[in-house]
Amino acid sequence: MTTSTFSGTTFSGRTALVTGAGRGIGRAIAVELAGRGARLALLSRSAGQLDETAALVRSHGSEAYVLPADLGDREAPAGVARRVFDDFGPVDILVNNAAVVWPLGPSVSIDPAAWAHSFDLNVSAPMALTFALLPDQLRQGWGRVVNVSSGVVARPGSMIGGNAYVTAKTALEAHTVNLAAEVRGTGVTANVFRPGSVDTGMQAWIRGQEPEAIGPALHERFTRTYAEGALITPEHSARALLDRLPGDDNGQIWDVA
């Protein structure tokens, strides 16, 4: 993992919950938060990957609480909120990073049930987790909610074969901006983070699919981006987010600089 300088405002005494924290962008965000003083609740489906992230968090002197959970279970967000509160107290910082890119392929070939399940994971789950944690943030008069989106929302026609993902991320951004208007003036902020084109397992998974299965144009796009060396590291992306997080921005769409 690339070494960070952990510059900027610290989050000493703050509790952060990061979803999708087992690898990639989520892991990098968790480690960056730890380096800036936060203690971490780490959520992902894979306990083994979470244990690796927890070890990195603890190496920076921060507490780490591992939460293996499947946000595809509609009861999971409320259960996660209760468990974190019981062990850590209120969550000051929520980073909804967990997402799935599937199903991919021509829209007419996609199972509607798979499309709907993708929407549940990418939109309904982060909304439910936010709503479960928001009351405590409002009571204490400080909180940060970040929903990790994608730059594809700015150019939705560019990801042919990814209709479910593009639609979900667009909805997530609309939810975030509307929520920000609702909490304005409370000390709680809600913002969107578009992490850039990052070298992650999701990118590798897409490149590993058969072109005919997901669509030749989609496969070629991700393969070409990787071959051209255009992907940034998860650590680069995480630092761009953390440098913005302490401020009072609300309802903003943050792109990687």
Secondary structure as GFF3:
##gff-version 3
##sequence-region A 1 257
A	DSSP	beta_strand	15	19	.	.	.	ID=ss1
A	DSSP	alpha_helix	24	35	.	.	.	ID=ss2
A	DSSP	beta_strand	39	44	.	.	.	ID=ss3
A	DSSP	alpha_helix	47	58	.	.	.	ID=ss4
A	DSSP	beta_strand	64	68	.	.	.	ID=ss5
A	DSSP	alpha_helix	76	88	.	.	.	ID=ss6
A	DSSP	beta_strand	93	96	.	.	.	ID=ss7
A	DSSP	three_ten_helix	107	109	.	.	.	ID=ss8
A	DSSP	alpha_helix	112	119	.	.	.	ID=ss9
A	DSSP	pi_helix	120	124	.	.	.	ID=ss10
A	DSSP	alpha_helix	125	140	.	.	.	ID=ss11
A	DSSP	beta_strand	143	148	.	.	.	ID=ss12
A	DSSP	three_ten_helix	151	154	.	.	.	ID=ss13
A	DSSP	three_ten_helix	156	158	.	.	.	ID=ss14
A	DSSP	alpha_helix	163	183	.	.	.	ID=ss15
A	DSSP	beta_strand	188	194	.	.	.	ID=ss16
A	DSSP	alpha_helix	201	207	.	.	.	ID=ss17
A	DSSP	alpha_helix	211	214	.	.	.	ID=ss18
A	DSSP	alpha_helix	216	227	.	.	.	ID=ss19
A	DSSP	alpha_helix	234	244	.	.	.	ID=ss20
A	DSSP	beta_strand	253	255	.	.	.	ID=ss21
###
